[in-house]
Amino acid sequence: MPELVLPTTSVRASFLEAMDEFVAEGAERSQTAAWIDHNAPGWRDPQTFAAFVEAVRADALEESPRPEWHVPCTTLWWVDGGHYLGRLAIRHRLNDFLLDVGGHIGYDVRPTRRREGHATAMLRAALPWALELGIDPALVTCDDDNVGSVRVIEAAGGELEDVRGVKRRYWVPTTR
């Protein structure tokens, strides 16, 4: 059964296959796309991949160095045994950009595993993590034309606040 876990080297082979899927799809404007831009193909080396995993995990720490426009972020991977299915990021607080466009929580599912309910399950599973970080409610955004994400967010209890440009902004309770 899939579960959210902290990034781990144990799913390296499947993670790399998933990244190849995102590249083939032409992934843009996501954390996954940024990872690919900054790390591939170097992370095919197991030691480089291990360093990448540690850096992603360290990004959750307040004291970790980061660009001034970034906030601490807990990244979780949606895995089923040794299979990487997707990733989810919980941003610990909102800056102006995140309040307008990015939100507290962002996610993506590997292309070959979409339309299987993973995004819905991932978002629901992330809400207790967000609550533990003191986030309630969580802002979750998606493109206005992304019908799949609209359904995912609304299934998690998201209430539409507004649409700003091409972004729909929802507030999702982290307590039930």
C-alpha positions in Angstrom: 0.0 0.0 0.0 1.5 3.4 -0.9 2.6 5.7 1.8 4.3 9.1 2.3 7.9 8.8 3.4 10.8 11.1 3.8 13.1 10.9 0.7 15.2 7.7 0.7 17.8 6.1 -1.4 16.0 2.8 -1.3 13.8 3.8 -4.3 16.6 5.2 -6.4 16.1 3.0 -9.5 12.3 3.7 -9.6 12.9 7.4 -8.9 15.3 7.7 -11.8 12.8 6.0 -14.1 10.1 8.4 -13.0 12.4 11.4 -13.7 12.9 10.0 -17.2 9.1 10.0 -17.6 8.9 13.6 -16.5 11.7 14.6 -19.0 9.9 12.7 -21.8 6.7 14.6 -20.9 8.5 17.9 -20.9 7.9 18.7 -17.2 8.0 22.5 -16.5 7.3 24.8 -13.6 7.4 22.2 -10.7 9.8 21.2 -8.0 10.4 18.0 -10.0 11.4 20.0 -13.1 13.8 22.0 -10.9 15.3 18.9 -9.5 15.9 17.5 -13.0 17.4 20.8 -14.2 19.8 20.9 -11.3 20.7 17.3 -10.6 20.3 15.0 -13.7 22.2 13.2 -14.9 24.6 13.4 -11.9 22.3 11.5 -9.6 22.7 8.4 -11.6 25.8 8.0 -9.4 24.6 6.4 -6.1 26.7 8.7 -4.0 25.5 11.8 -5.8 21.9 10.6 -5.4 22.5 10.0 -1.7 23.7 13.6 -1.3 20.7 14.8 -3.2 18.4 12.9 -0.9 20.1 14.4 2.2 19.9 17.9 0.7 16.1 17.5 0.1 15.6 16.2 3.6 17.7 19.1 5.0 15.5 21.7 3.3 13.0 21.1 6.0 15.4 22.5 8.6 15.0 26.2 9.4 18.8 26.6 9.6 19.6 25.0 6.2 21.0 27.5 3.7 18.6 28.4 0.9 17.9 31.2 -1.5 16.2 34.1 0.3 13.0 33.7 -1.6 12.6 30.0 -0.4 11.1 28.9 2.8 11.7 25.7 4.8 10.0 22.8 3.0 9.3 19.2 4.1 9.4 17.0 1.0 7.7 13.6 1.1 7.8 10.8 -1.4 4.8 8.7 -2.3 6.1 5.2 -2.5 4.8 1.7 -2.7 7.5 -0.7 -1.5 10.5 0.1 -3.7 8.5 2.1 -6.2 8.5 5.8 -6.4 5.1 7.1 -7.4 5.3 10.9 -6.7 6.4 13.7 -4.5 4.7 16.2 -2.2 6.1 19.4 -0.7 4.8 21.1 2.4 6.1 24.6 2.6 6.3 25.6 6.3 5.1 29.2 5.8 4.0 31.4 3.0 5.9 34.3 1.4 4.3 36.7 -1.0 4.8 34.4 -4.0 3.5 31.3 -2.3 0.5 33.2 -0.9 -0.4 34.3 -4.4 0.6 31.3 -6.6 2.4 28.4 -4.9 0.6 27.6 -1.6 1.7 25.4 1.3 1.4 22.1 -0.6 2.5 21.1 -4.0 2.6 17.6 -5.5 3.1 15.6 -8.7 2.6 12.0 -9.6 4.8 10.2 -12.1 3.2 10.2 -15.6 2.7 6.5 -15.9 0.9 6.3 -12.5 -1.6 9.1 -13.0 -5.4 8.6 -12.9 -5.0 5.9 -10.2 -6.0 8.1 -7.2 -2.5 8.7 -6.0 -2.7 12.5 -5.9 -5.9 12.4 -3.9 -4.4 9.8 -1.4 -1.1 11.8 -1.2 -2.8 15.1 -0.4 -5.0 13.5 2.2 -2.1 11.7 3.8 -0.1 15.0 3.9 -2.7 16.9 5.9 -1.6 15.5 9.3 2.0 16.3 8.4 1.0 19.9 7.7 -1.0 20.1 10.9 2.1 18.9 12.8 4.0 21.9 11.3 1.3 24.2 12.6 -0.4 24.8 9.3 -4.2 24.9 9.4 -5.7 25.5 7.0 -3.3 24.8 4.1 -3.3 26.8 0.9 -3.2 24.5 -2.1 -3.2 26.0 -5.6 -3.6 24.6 -9.1 -3.9 25.9 -12.7 -7.4 27.0 -13.5 -7.6 24.4 -16.3 -6.2 21.5 -14.3 -9.5 19.6 -13.8 -7.6 16.6 -12.2 -6.1 18.8 -9.5 -9.3 20.7 -8.9 -10.9 17.3 -8.1 -8.0 16.3 -5.9 -8.1 19.5 -3.8 -11.9 19.5 -3.5 -11.9 15.8 -2.5 -9.6 16.8 0.4 -12.1 19.4 1.5 -10.6 22.4 -0.3 -12.7 25.5 -0.4 -12.1 27.8 -3.3 -11.1 31.3 -2.2 -10.5 32.8 -5.6 -8.8 32.6 -9.0 -5.8 34.8 -9.6 -4.7 34.9 -13.2 -4.4 31.2 -14.1 -4.3 29.9 -10.5 -7.1 28.6 -8.4 -6.5 29.1 -4.7 -8.0 26.7 -2.2 -7.9 26.5 1.6 -7.8 22.9 2.8 -8.4 22.1 6.5 -5.7 20.0 8.1 -7.9 19.0 11.0 -11.0 16.8 10.7 
